[in-house]
Amino acid sequence: MKIRRLETRPPNAIYYPNNEVKPRVRSYFIMVRGNTRKMKNRCLRCLVAAVVIPAGFVLGGCANRWGLSAEEYFAIGMAYFEIAQNVTVNRDHFFREAERWLNRARARDRTMAASAYNLGRLHFEAGRFWEAADQFESILVLDPYNVLALRAAAYMRIRTGEIERASDLYERFLALVPESADDGYNHALVLFAMRRYAEAEQVLRRNEFALMENPDFLLLYARAQNRQGKPEAIDSFASWLENNTDGRVRFEYAEVLENWALYARALEEYRAALEELAATAVNPSRPEVRFAIARVLLVADPGNAEGMSELRGAVEDGYADFDAIEALLDDDRVSEYDRDYIRAIVAEGRRAAAPPALAEDPDEAFAEFYEEMFGEPFHDETLETEDDAA
């Protein structure tokens, strides 16, 4: 199943010490998009903040060790973080510097939450998802209703594979921000992964507008219905395919139709999926689709020569699940005439797929060579024979 939203970034905002949330503006240091002058000015301000400001305070001999307030520690850490995000050289150095200054700011009450949040973002950028999750959740210890931290922590727990913890965090977040469609989708994905299909469907149904407008919502909704064995999945898949084209999804839809014994429609969709899938497609591959077509024909139209033709074609194209082919013999709707051909195809396919005979033992070959050359059997004194061992 294609999961696109889980590849998005954490909340696209910067959390400042005064509890003000500002939208995150992205600049590009090496690959420039937009106004080059603005980009240069911004990076220059970052460098001034990271180098000139601390030097000035140290030389000024202020009260604390570095001569900086908690807010200034935070500002310098964020400046290094900004630089790290916009350079391709020495990124690790700037990340380390940002972490060092933000940790100092985190030690102060006034900047603790903001620093912890941005340390979490820093760890995420560096691919350290466990550390990022711990930073976000440290904020929740003191502020359980911090929606930015809840959202980020839930996302990080998905990245660490702790889906039950992610589900709990998303429930807390959505209780505070029920209108967040993107996070509702992520929560539904987590529930789907936990096989809680009814709950996933319920979460998706709360966002009726997203179900109508967002194809990801509708596809997950259809899959959740299908896993529950609901016939409504047929209409949901059909609605998705009205405005989207994907051979894999069409194959899923055809399987749903086949399961509900709608064979004519299933056959039509399987053939359409075969046209849409590339020759290199997998899950399903084109031979798998051809086998599905053969299965429908053999069951729904026994005696039709096209069924056996498709089955042979699937095997010739590389379909090798002979257990699935043999399972057709258990279906009473398959004709006896076709059963004989199925048995022959399975037997021939398994013979061809059997591992080759083992190569001759090199030690045995050498012994034969030795005996032929020297007229006496070869005796390897380093190995005991079974008789000697006995």
Secondary structure as the mmCIF struct_conf table of DSSP 4:
data_model
#
loop_
_struct_conf.conf_type_id
_struct_conf.id
_struct_conf.beg_label_comp_id
_struct_conf.beg_label_asym_id
_struct_conf.beg_label_seq_id
_struct_conf.end_label_comp_id
_struct_conf.end_label_asym_id
_struct_conf.end_label_seq_id
HELX_RH_3T_P HELX_RH_3T_P1 ARG A 5 GLU A 7
BEND BEND1 THR A 8 THR A 8
BEND BEND2 PRO A 10 PRO A 10
BEND BEND3 ASN A 12 ASN A 12
STRN STRN1 ALA A 13 TYR A 15
TURN_TY1_P TURN_TY1_P1 PRO A 17 ASN A 18
BEND BEND4 ASN A 19 ASN A 19
STRN STRN2 VAL A 21 PRO A 23
BEND BEND5 PHE A 29 MET A 31
BEND BEND6 GLY A 34 GLY A 34
HELX_RH_AL_P HELX_RH_AL_P1 THR A 36 LEU A 47
HELX_RH_PI_P HELX_RH_PI_P1 VAL A 48 VAL A 52
HELX_RH_AL_P HELX_RH_AL_P2 ILE A 53 GLY A 60
TURN_TY1_P TURN_TY1_P2 GLY A 61 GLY A 61
BEND BEND7 ALA A 63 GLY A 67
HELX_RH_AL_P HELX_RH_AL_P3 ALA A 70 GLN A 85
TURN_TY1_P TURN_TY1_P3 ASN A 86 ASN A 86
BEND BEND8 THR A 88 ASN A 90
HELX_RH_AL_P HELX_RH_AL_P4 ARG A 91 ARG A 106
TURN_TY1_P TURN_TY1_P4 ALA A 107 ALA A 107
BEND BEND9 ARG A 108 ARG A 108
HELX_RH_3T_P HELX_RH_3T_P2 ASP A 109 THR A 111
HELX_RH_AL_P HELX_RH_AL_P5 MET A 112 GLU A 125
TURN_TY1_P TURN_TY1_P5 ALA A 126 GLY A 127
HELX_RH_AL_P HELX_RH_AL_P6 PHE A 129 LEU A 142
TURN_TY1_P TURN_TY1_P6 PRO A 144 TYR A 145
HELX_RH_AL_P HELX_RH_AL_P7 VAL A 147 ARG A 159
TURN_TY1_P TURN_TY1_P7 THR A 160 GLY A 161
HELX_RH_AL_P HELX_RH_AL_P8 ILE A 163 LEU A 176
TURN_TY1_P TURN_TY1_P8 PRO A 178 GLU A 179
HELX_RH_AL_P HELX_RH_AL_P9 ALA A 181 ALA A 193
TURN_TY1_P TURN_TY1_P9 MET A 194 ARG A 195
HELX_RH_AL_P HELX_RH_AL_P10 TYR A 197 ARG A 205
TURN_TY1_P TURN_TY1_P10 ARG A 206 ARG A 206
HELX_RH_AL_P HELX_RH_AL_P11 GLU A 208 GLU A 213
HELX_RH_AL_P HELX_RH_AL_P12 PRO A 215 ARG A 227
TURN_TY1_P TURN_TY1_P11 GLN A 228 GLY A 229
TURN_TY1_P TURN_TY1_P12 PRO A 231 PRO A 231
HELX_RH_AL_P HELX_RH_AL_P13 GLU A 232 ASN A 243
HELX_RH_AL_P HELX_RH_AL_P14 GLY A 247 ASN A 259
TURN_TY1_P TURN_TY1_P13 TRP A 260 ALA A 261
HELX_RH_AL_P HELX_RH_AL_P15 TYR A 263 GLU A 276
BEND BEND10 LEU A 277 LEU A 277
TURN_TY1_P TURN_TY1_P14 ALA A 279 THR A 280
BEND BEND11 ASN A 283 PRO A 284
HELX_RH_AL_P HELX_RH_AL_P16 ARG A 286 ALA A 300
BEND BEND12 ASP A 301 ASP A 301
TURN_TY1_P TURN_TY1_P15 PRO A 302 GLY A 303
HELX_RH_AL_P HELX_RH_AL_P17 ALA A 305 GLU A 316
TURN_TY1_P TURN_TY1_P16 ASP A 317 GLY A 318
HELX_RH_AL_P HELX_RH_AL_P18 PHE A 322 ALA A 327
HELX_RH_3T_P HELX_RH_3T_P3 LEU A 328 ASP A 330
TURN_TY1_P TURN_TY1_P17 ASP A 332 ARG A 333
BEND BEND13 VAL A 334 VAL A 334
HELX_RH_AL_P HELX_RH_AL_P19 GLU A 336 ALA A 353
BEND BEND14 ALA A 354 ALA A 354
HELX_LH_PP_P HELX_LH_PP_P1 PRO A 355 ASP A 361
HELX_RH_AL_P HELX_RH_AL_P20 PRO A 362 PHE A 374
BEND BEND15 GLY A 375 GLU A 376
TURN_TY1_P TURN_TY1_P18 GLU A 381 THR A 382
BEND BEND16 LEU A 383 LEU A 383
HELX_RH_AL_P HELX_RH_AL_P21 GLU A 386 ALA A 389
#
